């Protein structure tokens, strides 16, 4: 279907000061047009190669820093078959350990994704072996009965841990490069949003019947909007999108508060755009301009009234006041970044079945003067099977479709992904996985993301 563009998106020509988010478009990488084999999504052997060659070498998101704010606060996160214990130390740093007692393999902390407060040490519930917050042994009952003595490692096996962006990150790679080197351009791009100012409002995990990469793909391109999310055509431009690929990570910039050129110009402002206007504090009934000028009008209104609404937009450019700056932090973090909120997804592989995954959904809101602190309750983590909860219309539409994608990928009649230019981020994502499996990042001195 051919589309007619009524008006090209106007993008800002400069960032918000010297420390603002870079907006320059990157040259498109030459990644070819080869078919992406379907077996990458269905093969247990490929999943094992991913685990050894990629998952055990990258930095991974563990939790929010304010999940464990005080010494002794701790939480368990899971990736594949591993359980990782994240612990706030007495000096306020965070350390990470394999969540397993070195005696008989019992997990020290039972249950995952539940922030727990104020431990003085960790006691194995099986034989009372105890560990300090720093992972070292504090007590081994009847130690004299072990002719070999205590395990020579001195305590829990530690994994690399660091913080950025108000989040705790960890890596199973003992030779991993520093987190900031791994993130590359990401802090420069996203620090102006000040995630630490945002308040968590939802935290949910849903098990989906698809490979984790199928989920990443669904949020890494806008080509599917006209198929699965037709209602969004009256809310965003799904064609005039800036795609930028960095070494490992990537992004696209997509305009909100506009019409897709796939739809006929309406006689009045569509309801979804009115929602954008009301969210900025505008009254759609009093607006007298064209529907094609709403985006810029919203930007101007938020720039003028943000401070009185209790919101600091000073480090964001005008486009960031309306648009979705959509980032993918390799390998499994998708971030819909907006001036007033952050919608973040973490896609985790199932430990044994390449046809299943865990979809983690976080929502954060920048509180303004009208935020209802009196009735605010910090969200607790809840886990569901598919169909047991709603994640909102748009994500529910993707969640419904993805199991059918996975079934199709298992068909002998489907050889693999046939990607177009609008799906460049998917091709870049696969190249990065293959670079890991080929050993490109085995050298710990490698610097990524530049």
C-alpha positions in Angstrom: 0.0 0.0 0.0 1.4 3.4 -1.0 1.1 6.2 1.5 0.8 10.0 1.1 2.6 12.2 3.4 0.7 15.4 4.3 3.6 17.0 6.2 7.2 15.8 7.0 8.1 15.6 10.7 10.0 18.6 11.9 12.9 17.6 14.1 14.9 19.8 16.4 18.3 20.7 15.0 20.2 21.0 18.3 20.3 19.2 21.7 19.4 20.9 24.9 22.8 22.4 25.7 26.3 20.8 25.7 25.2 17.9 27.9 21.9 17.1 26.3 20.9 14.0 24.5 22.7 13.8 21.1 20.3 14.0 18.2 22.7 13.6 15.3 21.6 10.8 12.9 24.2 8.0 12.6 25.3 6.7 9.2 23.3 3.5 8.4 25.5 0.4 8.9 25.9 -1.9 5.9 24.6 -5.2 7.3 23.5 -6.9 4.1 20.2 -8.5 3.4 20.7 -12.1 4.3 17.9 -14.1 5.7 18.1 -14.5 9.5 17.8 -18.3 10.2 14.6 -19.3 12.1 16.7 -21.9 14.1 18.1 -19.0 16.2 14.6 -18.8 17.7 13.8 -22.5 18.0 17.0 -24.4 18.5 18.0 -25.6 22.0 21.5 -25.9 20.7 21.6 -22.3 19.6 20.1 -21.3 23.0 23.0 -23.1 24.7 25.5 -21.3 22.4 23.8 -18.0 23.4 24.1 -18.8 27.0 27.8 -19.6 26.9 28.9 -17.1 24.3 26.7 -14.1 25.0 24.6 -14.2 28.3 27.6 -15.1 30.4 29.7 -12.2 28.9 27.4 -9.1 29.0 26.2 -6.7 31.6 22.6 -7.4 32.7 20.0 -5.3 34.6 19.3 -6.6 38.1 17.0 -4.2 39.9 16.3 -0.6 40.8 18.8 1.0 43.3 15.9 2.1 45.5 14.7 -1.5 45.7 17.6 -2.0 48.1 18.3 1.4 49.6 19.9 0.6 53.0 22.7 -1.7 54.2 21.5 -5.2 54.4 18.7 -4.7 51.9 18.8 -7.3 49.2 17.0 -8.9 46.3 17.4 -12.0 44.1 17.2 -11.7 40.3 17.2 -14.5 37.8 18.7 -15.0 34.4 18.5 -18.3 32.6 19.2 -21.0 35.2 21.1 -18.7 37.5 19.9 -16.9 40.7 21.9 -13.8 41.7 21.8 -12.1 45.1 22.2 -8.3 45.0 23.1 -6.9 48.4 23.5 -3.3 49.7 26.7 -3.1 51.7 27.5 -1.1 54.8 29.4 1.5 52.7 26.2 1.9 50.5 27.8 0.1 47.5 26.1 -2.9 46.0 27.7 -6.3 45.5 26.3 -9.4 43.7 26.8 -13.1 44.5 25.6 -16.4 43.1 22.7 -17.2 45.4 23.9 -20.6 46.5 25.4 -22.0 49.7 28.8 -23.6 49.2 27.9 -26.5 51.4 25.2 -28.5 49.7 23.9 -26.1 47.1 20.8 -24.7 48.8 19.8 -21.3 47.6 20.4 -18.8 50.5 17.5 -16.6 49.7 14.3 -18.3 48.5 12.2 -16.5 46.0 13.1 -13.9 43.4 12.3 -10.3 42.6 11.2 -9.5 46.2 13.1 -6.7 47.8 13.9 -7.6 51.4 15.1 -5.3 54.2 17.9 -5.1 56.7 19.7 -8.5 56.8 22.7 -8.6 59.1 23.9 -11.8 57.5 22.6 -14.7 55.4 21.8 -18.0 56.9 21.4 -21.2 54.8 18.1 -22.8 56.0 19.5 -26.3 55.5 22.5 -26.5 57.9 22.8 -23.0 59.3 25.9 -22.0 57.3 26.1 -18.2 57.6 27.6 -15.5 55.4 28.2 -11.8 56.0 26.8 -9.1 53.8 30.1 -9.1 51.9 29.8 -12.8 51.2 32.5 -14.0 53.5 31.8 -16.8 56.0 30.5 -15.7 59.4 29.9 -19.2 60.8 30.1 -22.9 59.7 28.6 -25.1 62.4 30.8 -28.0 63.5 33.6 -26.9 61.2 36.0 -29.2 63.1 34.2 -32.2 61.6 35.3 -31.2 58.1 38.8 -32.7 57.6 39.3 -30.5 54.6 38.3 -27.3 56.4 36.2 -24.5 55.1 35.9 -24.0 51.3 39.1 -22.1 50.3 37.2 -19.4 48.4 36.3 -17.8 51.8 32.6 -17.3 51.0 30.0 -16.8 48.3 31.2 -16.6 44.7 30.9 -13.0 43.7 30.0 -11.6 40.3 30.7 -8.2 38.8 28.2 -5.5 39.9 27.9 -1.7 39.3 25.2 1.0 39.1 24.1 3.4 36.4 20.8 5.3 35.8 19.3 4.5 39.2 19.6 0.7 38.3 21.8 -2.1 39.6 23.7 -4.1 36.9 25.6 -7.4 37.1 27.7 -9.6 34.9 28.5 -13.3 35.0 31.8 -12.5 33.2 34.8 -12.3 35.6 36.7 -10.4 32.9 33.9 -8.1 31.8 34.8 -4.5 30.9 33.7 -1.6 33.2 29.9 -1.0 33.0 30.4 2.5 31.6 32.6 1.1 28.8 29.9 -1.5 28.0 27.1 1.0 27.9 29.1 3.3 25.6 26.9 6.2 24.4 23.9 5.3 26.6 24.7 7.4 29.7 25.4 10.5 27.6 22.1 9.9 25.8 19.9 9.1 28.8 21.3 10.9 31.8 19.4 14.1 30.9 16.2 12.3 31.7 17.2 11.8 35.3 15.6 8.4 35.9 16.5 8.7 39.6 13.7 11.3 39.8 11.1 8.9 38.4 8.8 6.9 40.7 8.0 3.2 40.0 4.3 2.6 39.4 4.2 -1.0 38.1 6.4 -4.1 38.2 5.1 -7.3 36.5 6.6 -10.4 34.9 4.6 -12.5 32.4 5.7 -15.8 30.9 5.2 -15.8 27.2 5.2 -18.7 24.7 7.9 -17.3 22.4 11.7 -17.0 22.2 13.1 -14.0 24.0 14.4 -12.6 20.7 10.9 -12.6 19.2 9.9 -10.2 22.0 12.9 -8.0 21.5 12.1 -7.8 17.7 8.5 -6.8 18.4 9.7 -3.7 20.1 12.6 -2.9 17.9 10.7 -1.8 14.8 7.6 0.3 13.9 6.8 -1.6 10.6 4.3 -3.7 12.6 2.2 -0.8 13.9 0.0 -0.7 10.8 -0.7 -4.4 11.2 -1.0 -5.1 14.9 -1.6 -1.6 16.4 -3.7 0.3 13.9 -5.1 2.6 16.6 -1.6 4.1 17.0 -1.7 5.4 13.4 -3.7 8.3 14.9 -1.0 9.0 17.5 2.4 8.6 15.9 4.3 8.7 12.6 5.4 5.1 12.0 7.4 5.9 8.8 9.4 9.0 9.3 11.7 7.5 12.0 15.4 8.1 12.7 17.2 4.8 13.3 20.6 4.9 14.9 22.9 1.9 15.5 25.9 2.1 17.7 28.4 -0.7 18.4 26.1 -2.9 20.6 23.1 -0.7 21.4 20.6 1.1 19.1 17.7 3.5 19.1 15.0 5.1 17.1 13.3 8.5 17.5 9.6 8.4 16.8 7.3 11.4 16.8 4.2 11.3 19.0 1.2 13.6 18.8 1.1 13.3 15.0 -0.7 11.3 12.4 0.7 8.5 10.4 0.8 9.2 6.6 -1.0 5.9 6.2 -4.3 7.5 7.4 -6.6 10.1 5.9 -6.5 13.5 7.5 -9.5 13.5 10.0 -12.0 16.4 10.2 -11.1 16.9 13.9 -8.2 16.0 16.3 -8.3 12.2 16.9 -8.9 11.1 20.5 -5.4 9.7 21.1 -3.8 13.1 20.3 -6.3 14.8 22.6 -5.0 12.5 25.3 -1.5 13.8 24.6 -2.7 17.4 24.8 -4.5 16.8 28.1 -1.5 15.1 29.5 0.5 18.3 28.9 -2.2 20.4 30.6 -3.8 21.7 27.4 -7.5 21.9 26.6 -8.2 20.4 23.2 -11.5 22.3 22.9 -9.6 25.6 23.0 -7.0 24.7 20.5 -7.5 26.4 17.1 -4.6 25.2 15.1 -4.1 22.4 12.6 -3.8 18.8 13.8 -0.4 18.8 12.1 0.8 21.6 14.5 -0.4 19.9 17.7 3.0 18.3 18.4 4.8 21.6 18.3 2.1 23.3 20.4 2.4 20.6 23.1 6.2 21.1 23.1 5.8 24.8 23.5 3.2 24.4 26.3 5.3 22.0 28.3 8.3 24.2 27.9 6.4 27.2 29.2 4.5 25.5 32.0 6.8 22.6 33.1 8.3 24.3 36.1 5.0 25.4 37.5 3.8 21.8 37.2 6.8 20.7 39.2 8.7 19.2 36.3 12.2 20.1 35.2 12.7 19.8 31.4 15.7 22.0 31.2 18.1 19.2 30.0 15.7 17.9 27.3 15.3 19.3 23.8 11.8 20.2 22.5 11.3 16.9 20.6 11.9 15.0 23.9 8.9 16.8 25.4 6.6 14.8 23.1 8.5 12.0 21.3 9.5 8.5 22.1 13.3 8.2 22.3 13.3 4.4 22.1 16.5 2.7 23.2 17.6 -0.9 23.1 20.4 -1.7 25.6 22.0 -5.0 24.4 21.0 -7.7 24.9 17.6 -7.5 26.5 16.5 -4.1 27.7 14.0 -2.0 25.7 13.3 1.5 26.9 10.4 3.8 25.8 11.9 7.0 27.1 9.7 10.1 27.5 10.0 13.4 29.4 7.3 12.3 31.9 7.8 8.6 32.2 9.8 5.5 31.4 8.3 2.3 30.1 11.0 -0.4 30.4 11.0 -4.1 29.3 13.5 -6.8 30.2 13.3 -9.9 28.0 14.8 -13.0 29.8 15.3 -16.4 28.3 13.6 -19.5 29.7 16.3 -21.7 31.4 15.4 -24.8 29.3 12.9 -24.1 26.5 13.8 -21.8 23.6 10.1 -21.4 22.9 9.4 -19.6 26.1 10.6 -16.5 27.9 9.9 -14.1 30.8 8.8 -10.6 30.0 9.5 -8.1 32.7 7.5 -4.8 32.6 8.4 -1.7 34.6 6.7 1.6 34.6 8.1 4.8 36.1 6.5 8.2 36.3 8.1 11.7 36.8 6.0 13.0 39.6 4.7 16.6 39.3 2.9 18.9 41.6 -0.3 16.9 41.2 1.2 13.5 41.9 -1.0 11.7 44.5 1.7 10.9 47.1 -0.9 10.4 49.8 -2.3 7.3 48.1 0.9 6.1 46.5 2.1 2.6 47.2 5.4 1.3 45.8 4.5 -1.6 43.5 5.4 -5.1 44.5 6.5 -7.6 41.9 3.8 -9.9 40.6 4.3 -12.8 38.2 1.7 -14.2 35.8 1.2 -16.7 32.9 0.1 -15.2 29.6 -3.6 -14.2 29.8 -3.7 -13.7 33.6 -3.2 -10.0 33.5 -3.3 -7.0 31.1 -0.3 -4.9 30.3 -2.3 -2.4 28.4 -3.8 -2.5 24.9 -0.7 -2.1 22.9 1.5 -4.7 24.7 -1.5 -7.1 24.9 -1.7 -7.0 21.2 1.9 -8.0 20.9 1.6 -10.6 23.6 -1.4 -12.2 21.7 0.5 -12.3 18.5 3.9 -13.6 19.6 3.0 -17.2 20.3 1.7 -17.5 16.8 5.0 -16.0 15.5 6.9 -18.7 17.5 4.7 -21.5 16.2 5.4 -20.3 12.6 9.1 -20.1 13.2 9.0 -23.8 14.2 7.4 -24.7 10.8 9.4 -26.5 8.2 7.8 -24.1 5.7 9.5 -21.1 7.3 13.3 -20.6 6.7 13.9 -17.4 8.5 13.4 -13.6 8.9 13.1 -11.6 5.6 14.0 -8.1 6.9 13.4 -4.7 5.3 15.0 -1.3 6.0 12.4 -0.5 8.6 13.7 -3.5 10.6 17.4 -2.4 10.6 17.6 -2.6 14.4 16.7 -6.3 14.3 19.5 -7.0 11.8 21.9 -5.0 14.0 20.7 -6.9 17.1 21.5 -10.2 15.4 24.8 -9.0 14.2 25.8 -8.1 17.8 24.7 -11.6 19.1 26.7 -13.2 16.3 29.7 -11.0 17.2 29.6 -12.4 20.7 29.3 -16.0 19.6 32.2 -15.5 17.3 34.3 -14.3 20.2 34.7 -10.6 19.2 34.2 -9.4 22.8 36.3 -12.2 24.5 39.1 -9.7 25.0 38.3 -7.9 28.3 40.1 -4.8 27.0 37.5 -4.4 24.3 35.7 -1.1 24.6 32.1 -1.1 23.4 29.5 1.4 22.2 31.8 4.2 21.0 
